[in-house]
Amino acid sequence: MSRQFLDLVPKNEKLREAFRIYLELQRKVMSDMSTLSEIPKEADPVDYAIYFSVRSFCEVFLNPELKPKLLQLKREISRVELDKQFVVEQAK
């Protein structure tokens, strides 16, 4: 994730709180990914990086201790969606 994206500050107050929680979760993914120290010799480097990224995502988001944080993020997004400018019509 680019530094520029991490430095964004939404103007919308509700979105700002949702984004703060989202970044907190993203940092946990990045922290888990930082444990990657060595790519196995028999592994393709790109494939291994993708594998490790997906694995880190799963580890973080399936962690039961983070469920309250995910639910809080969902609540904040629901608050943002009350503002009609953020609602996207679903394709039929």
Backbone torsions as a table, in degrees:
resi	resn	phi	psi	omega
1	MET	NA	132.6	-174.8
2	SER	-72.1	149.7	177.9
3	ARG	-60.4	-37.2	179.7
4	GLN	-60.4	-41.5	179.3
5	PHE	-65.3	-41.8	-179.1
6	LEU	-66.1	-25.3	-178.8
7	ASP	-88.9	-2.9	179.2
8	LEU	-64.4	145.6	175.4
9	VAL	-130.8	107.9	179.3
10	PRO	-61.6	144.2	176.1
11	LYS	-73.0	-36.0	-179.3
12	ASN	-70.8	122.8	-175.9
13	GLU	-59.8	-43.2	-179.9
14	LYS	-65.3	-41.8	179.0
15	LEU	-67.3	-34.2	178.9
16	ARG	-59.2	-42.8	179.6
17	GLU	-68.4	-42.5	178.1
18	ALA	-61.4	-42.3	-178.8
19	PHE	-66.7	-36.8	177.4
20	ARG	-60.0	-46.3	179.7
21	ILE	-65.5	-43.2	178.5
22	TYR	-57.8	-46.4	-179.8
23	LEU	-64.0	-35.7	177.3
24	GLU	-60.5	-44.6	178.4
25	LEU	-67.4	-40.0	178.2
26	GLN	-62.7	-37.7	178.4
27	ARG	-63.9	-35.0	177.0
28	LYS	-65.3	-40.3	176.3
29	VAL	-62.1	-47.6	-179.0
30	MET	-63.1	-37.0	178.2
31	SER	-64.5	-42.9	177.9
32	ASP	-63.0	-40.6	-179.7
33	MET	-66.9	-25.5	-178.8
34	SER	-69.0	-10.1	177.9
35	THR	-78.3	-8.7	176.7
36	LEU	-66.5	117.9	-177.5
37	SER	-114.7	-34.6	-175.5
38	GLU	-147.4	134.9	177.0
39	ILE	-88.1	127.9	178.4
40	PRO	-56.2	142.4	-176.6
41	LYS	-56.3	-37.1	-176.1
42	GLU	-81.8	-4.8	-177.5
43	ALA	-93.7	142.4	170.8
44	ASP	-69.3	128.7	-175.8
45	PRO	-57.6	-42.5	-179.7
46	VAL	-67.7	-46.0	178.7
47	ASP	-60.3	-40.7	-178.9
48	TYR	-67.1	-39.5	178.1
49	ALA	-62.8	-41.5	177.6
50	ILE	-64.7	-46.8	178.0
51	TYR	-55.5	-47.8	-175.5
52	PHE	-66.9	-35.8	177.3
53	SER	-64.6	-47.0	179.4
54	VAL	-65.3	-40.7	178.8
55	ARG	-61.5	-44.1	179.6
56	SER	-62.9	-42.8	177.0
57	PHE	-56.2	-48.9	-179.3
58	CYS	-63.5	-44.6	-179.4
59	GLU	-57.4	-44.0	-177.7
60	VAL	-71.4	-49.0	-173.0
61	PHE	-78.3	-14.7	174.7
62	LEU	-97.3	0.4	177.9
63	ASN	-70.2	115.9	-177.0
64	PRO	-60.1	-25.0	179.0
65	GLU	-69.0	-20.1	-178.8
66	LEU	-94.2	-6.1	-179.1
67	LYS	-56.2	-44.5	177.7
68	PRO	-58.4	-37.2	179.8
69	LYS	-68.0	-39.7	177.4
70	LEU	-65.2	-40.5	177.9
71	LEU	-66.5	-37.1	176.5
72	GLN	-63.6	-41.2	177.5
73	LEU	-62.3	-42.6	178.7
74	LYS	-61.5	-41.7	177.8
75	ARG	-62.3	-42.8	-179.5
76	GLU	-65.2	-40.2	177.7
77	ILE	-65.0	-38.3	177.3
78	SER	-62.2	-38.2	176.7
79	ARG	-64.8	-40.1	178.4
80	VAL	-62.9	-39.7	-176.9
81	GLU	-68.9	-14.9	174.4
82	LEU	-64.7	-26.3	175.0
83	ASP	-82.5	112.5	-170.6
84	LYS	-58.0	-20.3	-178.9
85	GLN	-67.1	-16.7	-177.4
86	PHE	-101.0	-4.7	-177.1
87	VAL	-84.2	127.2	178.0
88	VAL	-107.7	128.8	178.8
89	GLU	-67.7	135.2	177.5
90	GLN	-76.6	139.7	177.3
91	ALA	-69.3	141.4	-178.6
92	LYS	-98.4	NA	NA
